[in-house]
Structure formats: C-alpha cells, structure tokens
C-alpha cells in the first residue's frame, strides 16, 4: 500500500521539553481547548485537561485559557468565567511566589482582564462585526514566559477571530504598559478591531501572565496555519516549555 502524501508531521514529538505538564481549561462554550492541547503536544509537552468547576490544578506547570465563548459571553465576554472555581486557583497560583505561567487566548484574554490578572478591558470591535483573518503581529517583548523563543521585533502571522477584540484602557494604564515593556504584541498593517495603540497582547509585570486576541494554537502545524504553511504559533508553546525546563518559572 502506498503511503498517502501528508502535509506536516503528525507524530507527537519526543524532545528535551517532554514531561512538562500544561493545563488547558474548558468552560461551557469553550471552542479551542483541543486545538490548544494539540499545540502543547506539538511543542513536546503533556496537555492536561482542566475543568472549570474543579479546584484541582493537578500539579500542572503552566496553564492555557483558550478561546471560545465561555458561558455564551452573557453579561460580557469572560465576566462569568472569571468566577469559576478553577479560575480562583489559577489566580492564586499566578500571583503567588511560584508565578504559574498563564496564557489567555482571545476569550482567555478577556477572562484574564475580568480577573484583573491583566489591566484594561475588551469591548466590541470598532466596526461592530466579527472578524476572521490571518493577522501579522510584531513581537514587542520576547522576555515573557510565552515569547522567549521569538526575536524582538519579529513579525509573525497568526489567525485572528473575534467580535469583542478591541483592547481599551485609560491613558495612564496604556502609558504604564508602554513604559514597562508590557505590550507584548502589536498589530501590523491593519488594526482589525480598533484596539488602543494597535495592542494585540500584553503581560503582567512579572511576565508570567500573557493575553492576546489572535490564536497561536491555529498556527502550529504545516498545512493548517496561515497560507497553509504557517507554524508561527508554535513558538508560544515552545517558549513556556523551554522556560519550565530551564527551571526559571
């Protein structure tokens, strides 16, 4: 039997990063938890499913809060998910001396702002329409737990899909983010949702918590990323695994 010609490598890699356990949270309405788990596995880590109603972090080394529409975005995006029992544990772990690395993607970013792990808020896109496209981002800060495998100033292509993706904050907060190097990603070429200062992603002061609107988990495998070749999103997952293996979390 002739092997079918496949695009990309579908085998789970065995690398020096294997063994790190990355939790992926599922809320009612989460859409991209399996994609995020695949990103973890493609990078060489072990994906651990975390349920919103549980309080056991299962000893994970980092957490991804994936995209979707948690609780149907009732009230506002992320507002209900913020009070889930699992989020209470994540907040405690992220702000403790251990500084658990946490990545919030799209709805996960919205949840992180509602939980006050990140400043500012997410509101409707300025054009009031859902947007779905490949988006160029510039890496402004490559020293966080989730960006250390990128070069400063590097431009990457990551899929974007959101309706409440406009990042807003008052001028004082925006100035602080800029001065402290906490703007992690900026939109390049076009601001797809009206976010202040073209901000696509930010971090907390410690750099262990990062939120962004685009979806790196959709750009981890050749044949399925932007232009069907993009794997720029894999760097998010290899970054946190590299940091964990290096013992610097």
C-alpha positions, 0 to 999 in steps of 0.5 A: 500500500502506498503511503498517502502524501501528508502535509506536516508531521503528525507524530507527537514529538519526543524532545528535551521539553517532554514531561512538562505538564500544561493545563488547558481549561474548558468552560461551557462554550469553550471552542479551542481547548483541543486545538490548544492541547494539540499545540502543547503536544506539538511543542513536546509537552503533556496537555492536561485537561482542566475543568472549570468547576474543579479546584484541582490544578493537578500539579500542572506547570503552566496553564492555557485559557483558550478561546471560545465563548465561555458561558455564551459571553452573557453579561460580557465576554469572560465576566462569568468565567472569571468566577469559576472555581478553577479560575480562583486557583489559577489566580492564586497560583499566578500571583503567588511566589511560584508565578504559574505561567498563564496564557489567555487566548482571545476569550482567555484574554478577556477572562484574564482582564475580568480577573484583573490578572491583566489591566484594561478591558475588551469591548466590541470591535470598532466596526461592530462585526466579527472578524476572521483573518490571518493577522501579522503581529510584531513581537514587542517583548520576547522576555515573557514566559510565552515569547522567549523563543521569538526575536524582538521585533519579529513579525509573525502571522497568526489567525485572528477571530473575534467580535469583542477584540478591541483592547481599551484602557485609560491613558495612564494604564496604556502609558504604564504598559508602554513604559514597562515593556508590557505590550507584548504584541502589536498589530501590523498593517491593519488594526482589525478591531480598533484596539488602543495603540494597535495592542494585540497582547500584553503581560503582567509585570512579572511576565508570567501572565500573557493575553492576546486576541489572535490564536497561536494554537491555529498556527502550529502545524504545516498545512493548517496555519496561515497560507497553509504553511504557517507554524508561527504559533508554535513558538508560544508553546515552545517558549513556556516549555523551554522556560519550565525546563530551564527551571526559571518559572 
